[in-house]
Amino acid sequence: MSIHEECGVFGIISPQPENVANIAYYGLYALQHRGQESAGIVVNDDGLFYSHKDIGLVSEVFSKEKLAAFPMGTMAVGHVRYGTTGGTTRNNCQPIEVNHQKGKLALAHNGNLSNAFELRDELELSGAIFHTTSDTETIAYIVTKERLNAPSIETAVSRAMQKLEGAFSLVLMSATKLIAVRDPHGFRPLCYGKTDEGGYVVASESCALSAVGAEFIRDLQPGEMLVFNNEGIKSFTDYCDTKEKKTCIFEHIYFARPDSIIDGVSVQSARITAGKILAQKFPVNADVVIGVPDSGLDAALGYSQESGIPYGIGLIKNKYIGRTFISPGQSDRFDKVRIKLSPVNTAVKGKRVILIDDSIVRGTTSGRIVKLLRDAGATEIHMRVSAPPFLHPCYYGTDIDSEEHLIACHHTVEAIAKMIGVDSLGYLPKESLSQLIGGKNFCSACFDGQYPTEIPKNTCKNRFEQKLSERKK
């Protein structure tokens, strides 16, 4: 079991009609690491919406023919998804589109609402009919409902924000405006930049701005709403500083691309710092330091720099395997690990190895990686993890919905080391997390159980399918 984040969002507004679908494509391609189940783009051509979305990677969903079918436009929103709520079906692909009495709306969402179940109940009792099993549709319904009585789309979005709890970084598109919203806690990242042509781009990570040639301007503040139209950009800060900032620390440890900068902090620098802390806290005599690709590599480099032990490439990742790869069953998972990762025998044979990874969830994958290195001739393997032990579920956009499969909930560090077959094991101390980003304004509930919001009453990943099934009985 690996940790997955829900998705990546992208939006662009251009002063003149251009091939915005292609720009969104490259933006989503840069955000592919945030979601590999589905992808979608909606283009706005003078108030008319054209869309395509489907299951698969960005390159699979959008062939040359599909991209060529989009018209020139002035706006587009895009989305890549890994579902933390709802199943993997085409219905759950985003952006979600809504046609209502006052116009059209396209919405892309990153995060999870902690009160989605209650909001959906309320909407269904008032007559709303849902077509998806994701909480994103709930947001779309609330915005639409508010829009019917609001003087503008931004007023409707602002009113909707009063009802939403949890994580929501949003990009919305109406007939004339592009809107970006970050929840008051700032759980998930969201930033914007400007193109040479005078357009604006919004994305989950700054790496997507670079991919489309946009200059990074800044991150949205937690609680901020930005409204872009042909008159420029306007910031609304009514919800800023209403709640404590709680950006997910795992963005820096694992989710984000190393070339991204989130809230002023380099992701790569944070990971190198984690590796240095591990070298200080858990030193060991060894011959080489290696990282598990991809997010373990920078932490391994940091460990090497701090310890003086040489850094090596001990594992090669097959970068051509996506989520559409035919996955073996649970009993054959070892074969899948062998296909995805291959040891570099000359780098580890006859050597004492320090292995750096970003996390241990169930322990199954870690154990099989260790066996790969043992089979390649490593004499000792000392594992260091650039995050504290996972002890609690996440309700804000990470697919850990129970403690049942978290190995650290049921075993000591020493027992885990024995189970996965390493000679020693060390986790990043919880008290060291603040050193990664130079502050304490982050969410680490998956490590310490200190949740910034109320715990949802129904925490099952497929809670909406479960709800529908119960009603049919």
Secondary structure as GFF3:
##gff-version 3
##sequence-region A 1 473
A	DSSP	beta_strand	7	18	.	.	.	ID=ss1
A	DSSP	alpha_helix	20	30	.	.	.	ID=ss2
A	DSSP	three_ten_helix	32	34	.	.	.	ID=ss3
A	DSSP	beta_strand	38	45	.	.	.	ID=ss4
A	DSSP	beta_strand	48	55	.	.	.	ID=ss5
A	DSSP	alpha_helix	58	61	.	.	.	ID=ss6
A	DSSP	alpha_helix	64	68	.	.	.	ID=ss7
A	DSSP	beta_strand	73	81	.	.	.	ID=ss8
A	DSSP	three_ten_helix	90	92	.	.	.	ID=ss9
A	DSSP	beta_strand	96	100	.	.	.	ID=ss10
A	DSSP	beta_strand	103	110	.	.	.	ID=ss11
A	DSSP	alpha_helix	116	125	.	.	.	ID=ss12
A	DSSP	alpha_helix	136	147	.	.	.	ID=ss13
A	DSSP	alpha_helix	153	161	.	.	.	ID=ss14
A	DSSP	beta_strand	169	173	.	.	.	ID=ss15
A	DSSP	beta_strand	178	182	.	.	.	ID=ss16
A	DSSP	beta_strand	191	194	.	.	.	ID=ss17
A	DSSP	beta_strand	200	203	.	.	.	ID=ss18
A	DSSP	alpha_helix	206	211	.	.	.	ID=ss19
A	DSSP	beta_strand	215	219	.	.	.	ID=ss20
A	DSSP	beta_strand	225	229	.	.	.	ID=ss21
A	DSSP	beta_strand	232	236	.	.	.	ID=ss22
A	DSSP	beta_strand	247	248	.	.	.	ID=ss23
A	DSSP	alpha_helix	250	250	.	.	.	ID=ss24
A	DSSP	pi_helix	251	255	.	.	.	ID=ss25
A	DSSP	beta_strand	261	262	.	.	.	ID=ss26
A	DSSP	beta_strand	265	266	.	.	.	ID=ss27
A	DSSP	alpha_helix	267	281	.	.	.	ID=ss28
A	DSSP	beta_strand	288	291	.	.	.	ID=ss29
A	DSSP	alpha_helix	296	307	.	.	.	ID=ss30
A	DSSP	beta_strand	315	317	.	.	.	ID=ss31
A	DSSP	three_ten_helix	330	332	.	.	.	ID=ss32
A	DSSP	alpha_helix	333	340	.	.	.	ID=ss33
A	DSSP	beta_strand	341	343	.	.	.	ID=ss34
A	DSSP	alpha_helix	345	348	.	.	.	ID=ss35
A	DSSP	beta_strand	352	357	.	.	.	ID=ss36
A	DSSP	alpha_helix	364	375	.	.	.	ID=ss37
A	DSSP	beta_strand	380	385	.	.	.	ID=ss38
A	DSSP	three_ten_helix	407	409	.	.	.	ID=ss39
A	DSSP	alpha_helix	413	420	.	.	.	ID=ss40
A	DSSP	beta_strand	424	427	.	.	.	ID=ss41
A	DSSP	three_ten_helix	430	432	.	.	.	ID=ss42
A	DSSP	alpha_helix	433	437	.	.	.	ID=ss43
A	DSSP	beta_strand	442	443	.	.	.	ID=ss44
A	DSSP	alpha_helix	445	448	.	.	.	ID=ss45
A	DSSP	alpha_helix	463	472	.	.	.	ID=ss46
###
